[in-house]
């Protein structure tokens, strides 16, 4: 039997990996890593030298970085059908969505949160160019579509859907109608609802006033 250990914190991008794990449906063990000394400890840095979560250990192999974990899981558990067939047009769209989310969308939304706008004469130096161009490209990618890659739900939808939901909730991504329509169906998936409930239950109790 395969062994899978999931290192996470409920207040992290580990929520995205949790959703993917619930979609996969294979058994896994959860290890909650606290922010602060534990996450930066030598023991945990032996798992992820960056001292960050999430991370995944599967049959002795460690995978870090959220999109890499999602892509790995899709390939490691093909019966879950969370990646389009190799060499297909849908697979090309799948790769594009994963890397677009990890690259231009992450960069553009992070810079917006930090209040940074590249100078007009330096837009060519950043991978996304401009915030508006990034969102326009994303809208063209998903407008009127149920899934971002072909006709089937995939790991790319987990990653892009989670990123859009987070960004729109906190104002780093404009809540365009096409974005809202896209994530609506994704967030209604049983695995996503189940994953959210698990992580919500692991959240620390509020500090009394």
BELCORTA-V93438 format. One record per residue. N is the residue number from 0. BURIAL is I if it has 9 or more other ideal C-beta (glycine too) atoms within 8 Angstrom, else O. D_LAST is the distance of its C-alpha to the last C-alpha in Angstrom with 2 decimals. Layout:
# BELCORTA-V93438
{{N:BURIAL:D_LAST} {N:BURIAL:D_LAST}}
This chain:
# BELCORTA-V93438
{{0:O:47.43} {1:O:45.42} {2:I:42.28} {3:I:39.32} {4:I:36.12} {5:I:33.31} {6:I:30.97} {7:I:27.83} {8:I:24.11} {9:I:22.50} {10:O:21.16} {11:I:24.72} {12:O:28.18} {13:I:28.65} {14:I:27.70} {15:I:31.07} {16:I:32.94} {17:I:31.31} {18:I:32.68} {19:I:36.07} {20:I:36.11} {21:I:35.52} {22:I:38.36} {23:I:40.59} {24:O:40.00} {25:O:40.96} {26:O:39.06} {27:O:36.69} {28:O:34.34} {29:O:30.85} {30:O:29.52} {31:O:25.94} {32:I:25.89} {33:O:22.67} {34:O:22.29} {35:O:23.18} {36:O:25.73} {37:I:26.60} {38:I:27.46} {39:O:29.51} {40:I:31.11} {41:O:34.88} {42:O:34.67} {43:I:32.93} {44:I:34.97} {45:O:37.97} {46:I:36.83} {47:I:35.78} {48:O:36.86} {49:O:34.46} {50:I:31.51} {51:O:30.00} {52:I:29.49} {53:I:30.99} {54:I:34.17} {55:I:36.56} {56:I:39.12} {57:I:41.97} {58:O:44.90} {59:O:44.23} {60:O:43.98} {61:O:40.79} {62:I:39.95} {63:I:37.30} {64:O:36.45} {65:I:35.19} {66:I:38.36} {67:I:40.56} {68:I:38.77} {69:I:39.18} {70:I:42.82} {71:I:43.50} {72:I:42.14} {73:I:44.20} {74:O:47.31} {75:O:46.60} {76:I:46.20} {77:O:48.82} {78:O:48.92} {79:I:45.56} {80:O:47.40} {81:I:44.60} {82:I:47.01} {83:I:50.17} {84:O:53.57} {85:O:54.62} {86:O:56.90} {87:I:56.00} {88:O:54.99} {89:I:51.69} {90:I:51.10} {91:O:51.69} {92:I:49.11} {93:I:46.69} {94:O:47.10} {95:I:46.81} {96:I:43.52} {97:I:41.98} {98:I:43.09} {99:I:42.41} {100:I:38.78} {101:I:38.45} {102:I:40.40} {103:I:40.66} {104:I:37.69} {105:I:35.26} {106:I:36.66} {107:I:36.74} {108:I:33.22} {109:I:31.80} {110:I:33.77} {111:I:32.57} {112:O:28.91} {113:O:29.88} {114:O:31.75} {115:O:35.10} {116:O:38.31} {117:I:41.50} {118:O:44.21} {119:O:46.87} {120:O:49.50} {121:O:47.34} {122:I:46.27} {123:O:48.89} {124:O:47.16} {125:I:44.05} {126:O:44.40} {127:I:43.05} {128:I:44.90} {129:I:42.65} {130:I:39.46} {131:O:41.42} {132:I:44.26} {133:I:41.94} {134:I:40.40} {135:O:43.89} {136:I:45.22} {137:I:42.42} {138:I:42.98} {139:O:46.68} {140:I:45.91} {141:I:43.94} {142:O:44.87} {143:O:46.22} {144:O:45.74} {145:O:43.93} {146:I:43.91} {147:I:44.36} {148:I:47.22} {149:I:49.95} {150:O:49.46} {151:I:47.26} {152:O:43.57} {153:I:43.13} {154:I:40.82} {155:I:41.12} {156:I:39.41} {157:I:36.50} {158:I:36.07} {159:I:36.83} {160:I:34.93} {161:I:31.73} {162:I:32.15} {163:I:32.83} {164:I:29.93} {165:O:27.48} {166:I:29.22} {167:I:29.33} {168:O:25.68} {169:O:24.67} {170:O:27.62} {171:O:29.75} {172:I:32.43} {173:O:33.77} {174:O:33.42} {175:O:37.16} {176:O:38.53} {177:I:40.41} {178:I:37.31} {179:I:35.41} {180:O:38.47} {181:I:38.85} {182:I:35.40} {183:O:35.29} {184:O:37.79} {185:I:36.46} {186:I:32.93} {187:O:34.52} {188:I:36.20} {189:O:35.41} {190:I:34.88} {191:I:32.33} {192:I:30.41} {193:I:30.64} {194:I:29.48} {195:I:26.41} {196:O:25.48} {197:I:26.01} {198:I:23.83} {199:O:21.03} {200:O:21.04} {201:O:20.83} {202:O:17.73} {203:O:14.92} {204:O:12.23} {205:O:8.97} {206:O:6.45} {207:O:3.81} {208:O:0.00}}
